[in-house]
Amino acid sequence: LMILGILNSYEIFPFGEMPASGGLADVTSRFVTQSFMLGFQIAAPVIIVGLVIHMISGIIARIIPQIQAFILVLPLQILVSIITLAFITSTIFIFWLNQFESSLTFLFSGEAYGQ
């Protein structure tokens, strides 16, 4: 797919000619937006687990104000986050590979440049 993309890039960007900057800027902004969205989608399970643990420690801090709940919960938060990451690692890689393949297909198909 990568070699085919390199070969097709000469059809999209002919040798010796400047590419249209408007189309290139649009494609670049689209890929930057998609990369941030992909990063958030990959990190979402760990973010949700961290948020739930912080909410629970906040409730504990309200119920028992004499203890430092946030300091006591910190090792638990680290452990639960690592366990969550261990359980979802294979899913993350499969999801990332599918997104990478679809973005390469879109980039080198000519659809991104209006061709």
C-alpha positions in Angstrom: 0.0 0.0 0.0 2.9 2.4 0.8 4.7 1.7 -2.5 1.4 2.0 -4.4 0.9 5.4 -2.6 4.3 6.6 -3.6 3.7 5.6 -7.2 0.3 7.3 -7.3 1.7 10.4 -5.7 3.3 11.3 -9.1 -0.2 11.3 -10.6 -1.5 13.6 -7.9 1.6 15.8 -7.7 3.2 15.8 -11.2 6.9 16.1 -11.2 8.1 19.7 -11.8 4.8 21.4 -11.0 3.8 23.1 -7.7 0.8 21.5 -6.1 -2.3 23.7 -5.4 -1.7 25.1 -1.9 -5.4 25.4 -1.1 -6.1 21.7 -1.5 -2.9 20.8 0.3 -3.8 23.1 3.3 -7.3 21.6 3.4 -5.9 18.1 3.5 -3.3 19.0 6.1 -5.8 20.6 8.4 -8.1 17.5 8.0 -5.3 15.1 8.9 -4.3 17.2 11.9 -7.9 17.2 13.1 -8.2 13.5 12.6 -5.0 12.8 14.4 -6.1 14.7 17.5 -9.5 12.9 17.4 -7.7 9.6 17.0 -5.5 10.3 20.0 -8.5 11.2 22.1 -10.4 8.1 21.0 -7.4 5.9 21.9 -7.0 7.6 25.3 -10.7 7.7 26.1 -10.9 4.5 28.2 -8.0 5.6 30.5 -9.4 9.1 30.7 -12.8 7.7 31.8 -11.3 5.4 34.4 -9.2 8.3 35.8 -12.3 10.5 35.9 -14.3 7.8 37.8 -11.5 7.3 40.3 -11.2 11.0 40.9 -15.0 11.3 41.4 -14.9 8.4 43.9 -12.0 10.0 45.8 -13.9 13.3 45.9 -16.9 11.5 47.4 -14.6 9.9 49.9 -13.0 13.2 50.8 -16.5 14.7 51.4 -17.6 11.8 53.5 -14.4 11.5 55.6 -12.7 15.0 55.6 -10.1 13.9 58.1 -8.1 11.8 55.6 -6.3 12.9 52.6 -8.3 10.8 50.1 -6.5 12.1 46.9 -3.1 11.1 48.3 -4.3 7.7 49.4 -6.1 7.0 46.1 -3.2 8.0 43.9 -1.4 4.5 43.9 -4.8 2.9 43.2 -5.4 5.3 40.3 -2.0 4.4 38.8 -2.6 0.7 39.2 -6.1 0.7 37.8 -4.9 2.9 34.8 -2.1 0.4 34.0 -4.5 -2.5 34.3 -7.0 -0.8 32.0 -4.2 0.0 29.5 -3.1 -3.7 29.6 -6.6 -4.9 28.8 -7.2 -2.5 25.9 -3.7 -2.5 24.3 -4.6 -5.0 21.5 -7.8 -3.2 20.7 -5.9 0.1 20.5 -3.4 -1.4 18.0 -6.1 -2.8 15.8 -8.1 0.4 15.9 -5.0 2.5 15.1 -4.1 0.2 12.2 -7.6 0.4 10.7 -7.5 4.2 11.0 -4.0 4.4 9.5 -5.0 2.2 6.5 -8.1 4.2 5.8 -6.2 7.5 6.0 -3.5 6.2 3.6 -6.2 5.0 1.2 -8.0 8.3 1.3 -4.7 10.3 0.9 -3.4 8.3 -2.1 -6.7 7.7 -3.8 -7.0 11.2 -5.1 -10.2 12.0 -3.3 -8.4 14.2 -0.9 -7.3 16.5 -3.7 -10.5 16.6 -5.7 -9.3 14.2 -8.4 
